[in-house]
Amino acid sequence: MAFQVLLIVVGLALLLCGGDLLVRGASGLARDLGVTPLIIGMSVVAFGTSSPELAVNVLAASSGNSGISFGNIFGSNIANIGLVLGTAALIRPIGIEAPLVRREIPMMLLFTGAAIILALDPLLGRQEARFSRGDGIILLLLFGVFIFLTALSVVRGRAAADLPGGVESVAATGTRHSIGVDAGLLAIGLLALLGGGRLTVDAAVALARSAGVSETVVGLTIIAVGTSLPELATSAMAARRGAIDLAVGNIVGSNIFNLLFVMGITSVVAPVIVPARGYADLAMTAILSIMMLAVSLTRGRRIFRTEGIVLLALYVAYIAWRTATGSGL
């Protein structure tokens, strides 16, 4: 069991390094080709920050381990609000910008509701709840709508700092390299993502079988937290430096990306089964999303440390319950 845990740690390290190299290389190439930092952020960086989840999920789905895919996506979204936002609020009270309250957070709630509706197959007379290839296409179409609305806000002159994830500030940083170096970073990043994804999935499946824990719980806990480390690091550092809009925007943008793009691609590759107690994970995702909107609308649109403690406590309690029930305890 210890060996599988070590392999998961190595796999997650490869995923994180690969995602970082992918973003740096692709951003450098885009700059070399004269693409604006804003477009780089909306496309390359948005993809790069969720590339660990995408790599793990596609490899898991193609290997028939859909429990890991489901647990990773919704576990990451639960962790982003409960763990990441809670931690950021503990570091410094977070003020929520008006555009996030008006547009991005409600869109996140809308897309979360759409994903839950797509999972209600038994209510439609189907025996198995799952995200089918048709559902994946719907999610990808919704992702296209989200990108269109975001681009439209840019055309209308909205400041780049208001974009989900604060992507321009990320894309604009970094040392300039030659096209060859940037292409090499991109290629190495992709290889690291593929290798780390395969290593993480195989080790997680072996760990689940040896420990008697469901693949969904492994995806919901170890892998979800591991693939959410970029969001955790970004939001924590942003809160520490006072870039509070970046801290919240990073979380909202990541959750939307996971729900629509990552789940969309994954379920097109192979249907993702909603596992036992999967509806509890869907419900917890919705509850935390609603709580995020609620705390954003109260007390002068600020999330204080006490609210951060509540979010963290809910996350820890839920993960403890899911681990216990998923282990058959």
C-alpha positions in Angstrom: 0.0 0.0 0.0 2.8 2.4 0.9 4.3 1.8 -2.6 1.0 2.8 -4.3 0.9 6.0 -2.2 4.4 6.8 -3.3 3.5 6.3 -6.9 0.5 8.5 -6.6 2.7 11.3 -5.1 5.2 10.9 -7.9 2.3 10.9 -10.5 0.8 14.1 -8.9 4.2 15.8 -9.0 4.5 14.9 -12.7 1.0 16.3 -13.3 1.7 19.6 -11.5 5.1 20.0 -13.2 3.6 19.0 -16.6 0.8 21.5 -16.3 3.2 24.3 -15.4 5.5 23.5 -18.3 2.5 23.2 -20.6 1.3 26.7 -19.6 4.8 28.3 -19.9 5.5 26.7 -23.2 2.2 27.4 -24.8 2.0 30.9 -23.4 5.5 31.6 -24.8 4.6 30.3 -28.2 1.4 32.4 -28.3 3.4 35.5 -27.4 6.0 34.7 -30.0 3.2 34.4 -32.6 1.8 37.8 -31.5 -1.3 36.6 -29.7 -2.5 38.9 -26.9 -2.0 37.9 -23.3 -5.8 38.1 -22.8 -6.4 35.4 -25.5 -3.5 33.4 -24.1 -5.1 33.4 -20.7 -8.6 32.6 -21.9 -7.4 29.6 -23.9 -4.0 28.2 -22.9 -3.8 29.1 -19.2 -7.4 28.0 -18.6 -6.6 24.7 -20.2 -3.3 24.4 -18.4 -4.7 24.9 -14.8 -7.2 22.1 -15.3 -4.8 19.9 -17.3 -4.0 17.6 -14.3 -7.8 16.8 -13.9 -8.2 16.3 -17.6 -5.2 14.0 -18.0 -6.3 11.8 -15.0 -9.9 11.7 -16.1 -9.3 10.8 -19.8 -6.8 8.1 -18.9 -9.1 6.7 -16.2 -12.2 6.8 -18.5 -10.3 5.1 -21.3 -9.2 2.4 -18.9 -12.7 1.7 -17.7 -12.1 3.4 -14.3 -15.0 5.9 -14.4 -15.2 6.0 -10.6 -11.9 7.8 -10.5 -13.1 10.2 -13.2 -16.4 11.0 -11.3 -14.6 11.4 -7.9 -11.9 13.6 -9.3 -14.1 16.1 -11.0 -16.6 16.6 -8.2 -14.0 16.0 -5.5 -11.9 18.8 -7.1 -14.9 21.2 -7.2 -15.8 20.4 -3.6 -12.1 20.9 -2.6 -11.9 24.2 -4.5 -14.7 25.7 -2.4 -14.3 24.0 0.9 -10.6 23.6 1.1 -9.1 26.2 -1.2 -11.6 29.1 -0.6 -11.7 28.2 3.1 -7.9 28.3 3.3 -7.7 31.6 1.4 -10.3 33.2 3.7 -8.3 32.1 6.8 -5.2 33.8 5.3 -7.1 37.1 4.7 -10.7 38.1 4.5 -11.8 38.0 0.9 -13.8 40.7 -0.8 -15.9 39.6 -3.8 -15.9 41.8 -6.8 -19.3 42.7 -8.2 -18.8 41.1 -11.6 -18.2 37.7 -9.9 -21.4 38.0 -7.9 -23.4 39.1 -11.0 -22.0 36.8 -13.6 -19.5 34.1 -12.8 -20.8 32.6 -9.5 -24.4 32.4 -10.8 -23.1 30.7 -14.0 -21.2 28.2 -11.8 -24.4 27.5 -10.0 -26.3 27.1 -13.3 -23.7 24.8 -14.8 -23.7 22.7 -11.5 -27.4 22.4 -11.8 -27.2 21.3 -15.4 -24.6 18.6 -14.5 -26.9 17.3 -11.8 -29.9 17.2 -14.1 -27.8 15.2 -16.7 -27.1 12.6 -14.0 -30.7 12.0 -13.1 -31.1 9.1 -15.6 -33.2 6.9 -13.3 -35.9 9.5 -13.2 -36.1 9.2 -17.0 -36.6 5.5 -16.9 -33.0 4.4 -17.4 -31.6 1.8 -15.1 -28.1 3.3 -14.8 -27.2 6.9 -13.8 -24.3 8.1 -15.9 -22.8 10.9 -18.0 -23.2 9.5 -21.5 -21.5 10.7 -24.7 -24.6 12.7 -25.5 -24.3 14.4 -22.1 -20.7 15.1 -22.8 -21.6 16.9 -26.0 -24.1 19.0 -24.1 -21.5 20.0 -21.5 -19.1 20.9 -24.3 -21.7 23.0 -26.0 -22.4 24.8 -22.6 -18.6 25.3 -22.3 -18.7 27.0 -25.8 -21.5 29.3 -24.5 -19.4 30.1 -21.4 -16.4 31.0 -23.6 -18.5 33.1 -25.9 -20.0 35.1 -23.0 -16.6 35.6 -21.5 -15.2 36.8 -24.9 -18.2 39.0 -25.3 -17.5 40.7 -22.0 -13.9 41.3 -23.2 -15.2 42.9 -26.5 -17.4 45.2 -24.5 -14.3 46.5 -22.7 -14.4 44.5 -19.4 -11.1 44.6 -17.5 -9.1 41.4 -17.9 -8.7 41.2 -14.1 -12.4 40.4 -13.8 -12.1 37.3 -16.0 -12.5 33.9 -14.3 -9.2 32.8 -12.8 -7.5 36.1 -13.2 -5.9 34.5 -16.3 -4.1 37.5 -17.8 -2.0 38.1 -14.7 -0.8 34.5 -14.9 -0.3 34.5 -18.7 1.6 37.7 -18.7 4.3 36.5 -16.3 7.4 34.5 -17.1 10.7 34.9 -18.9 10.7 35.1 -22.7 12.4 32.2 -24.6 13.0 31.3 -28.2 10.3 29.5 -30.2 12.3 26.3 -29.9 12.6 26.5 -26.2 8.9 27.2 -25.8 8.0 24.3 -28.1 10.2 22.1 -26.1 8.6 23.1 -22.8 5.2 22.4 -24.4 6.2 18.9 -25.5 7.8 18.0 -22.2 4.7 19.3 -20.4 2.4 17.1 -22.5 4.6 14.0 -21.9 4.7 14.7 -18.2 0.9 15.0 -18.1 0.5 11.8 -19.9 3.0 9.9 -17.8 1.8 11.4 -14.5 -1.8 10.7 -15.4 -1.1 7.1 -16.2 1.0 6.6 -13.1 -1.6 8.2 -10.9 -4.6 6.3 -12.3 -2.8 2.9 -12.1 -1.5 3.5 -8.6 -4.9 4.8 -7.4 -6.7 1.7 -8.8 -4.2 -0.6 -7.1 -4.5 1.3 -3.8 -8.3 1.2 -3.9 -8.3 -2.6 -4.4 -5.7 -3.3 -1.8 -7.3 -1.1 0.9 -10.9 -2.1 0.1 -11.8 1.5 -0.7 -13.9 2.4 -3.8 -12.2 4.1 -6.7 -14.6 7.0 -6.3 -13.4 7.7 -2.8 -9.7 7.6 -4.0 -10.6 10.1 -6.8 -12.7 12.2 -4.3 -9.9 12.5 -1.8 -6.2 11.8 -2.8 -6.5 12.6 -6.5 -9.0 15.4 -6.2 -6.8 17.3 -3.6 -3.7 16.5 -5.6 -5.0 17.9 -8.9 -6.4 20.9 -7.0 -3.0 21.9 -5.7 -2.5 24.5 -8.5 -5.7 26.2 -7.5 -4.8 26.0 -3.8 -1.3 27.4 -4.3 -2.7 30.2 -6.6 -5.5 31.2 -4.4 -3.5 31.1 -1.2 -0.7 33.2 -2.7 -3.2 35.6 -4.2 -4.9 36.0 -0.8 -1.6 36.5 0.9 -0.6 39.2 -1.6 -4.0 40.9 -1.4 -5.1 39.9 -4.9 -8.4 38.8 -3.6 -10.3 38.9 -6.9 -7.7 36.5 -8.4 -8.2 34.1 -5.4 -12.0 33.8 -6.0 -11.9 34.1 -9.7 -9.4 31.2 -9.9 -11.9 29.0 -7.9 -14.9 29.9 -9.9 -13.2 29.5 -13.3 -11.7 26.2 -12.3 -15.0 24.8 -11.2 -16.8 25.8 -14.4 -13.9 24.4 -16.5 -14.0 21.1 -14.6 -17.8 20.7 -14.9 -18.1 21.6 -18.6 -14.8 20.9 -20.4 -13.2 18.2 -18.3 -16.4 16.2 -17.7 -17.5 16.9 -21.3 -14.3 15.5 -22.8 -14.2 12.6 -20.3 -17.7 11.4 -21.0 -17.2 11.7 -24.7 -14.2 9.4 -24.4 -16.2 6.9 -22.3 -19.5 7.2 -20.3 -18.9 8.1 -16.7 -21.0 6.1 -14.3 -22.5 7.9 -11.3 -21.3 5.6 -8.5 -22.9 4.6 -5.2 -23.4 7.7 -3.1 -22.5 9.7 -6.1 -25.6 11.8 -5.7 -24.3 12.8 -2.3 -21.2 14.2 -4.0 -23.4 16.1 -6.5 -25.5 17.4 -3.6 -22.4 18.6 -1.7 -21.0 20.3 -4.8 -24.4 22.2 -5.1 -24.5 23.0 -1.4 -21.0 24.5 -1.3 -21.7 26.4 -4.5 -24.9 27.9 -3.0 -23.0 28.7 0.2 -20.3 30.5 -1.9 -22.9 32.7 -3.5 -24.6 33.3 -0.1 -21.5 34.4 1.7 -20.6 36.6 -1.3 -23.8 38.5 -1.0 -23.7 39.2 2.7 -21.6 41.3 5.0 -20.5 43.7 2.3 -19.6 41.0 -0.2 -16.7 39.7 2.0 -15.8 36.2 3.2 -14.4 36.4 6.7 -12.2 34.0 8.6 -15.1 32.5 10.5 -16.9 31.7 7.2 -13.6 30.2 6.0 -13.5 27.9 9.1 -17.1 26.8 8.4 -16.2 25.9 4.8 -13.1 24.0 5.9 -15.0 22.2 8.6 -17.7 21.1 6.1 -15.1 19.9 3.7 -13.2 17.8 6.3 -16.5 16.4 7.8 -17.8 15.4 4.4 -14.6 13.8 3.2 -14.3 11.9 6.5 -17.9 10.6 6.1 -17.4 9.6 2.4 -14.1 7.8 3.2 -15.8 5.9 6.0 -18.9 4.9 4.0 -16.8 4.3 0.9 -14.6 1.9 2.9 -17.6 0.0 4.1 -17.2 1.2 7.7 
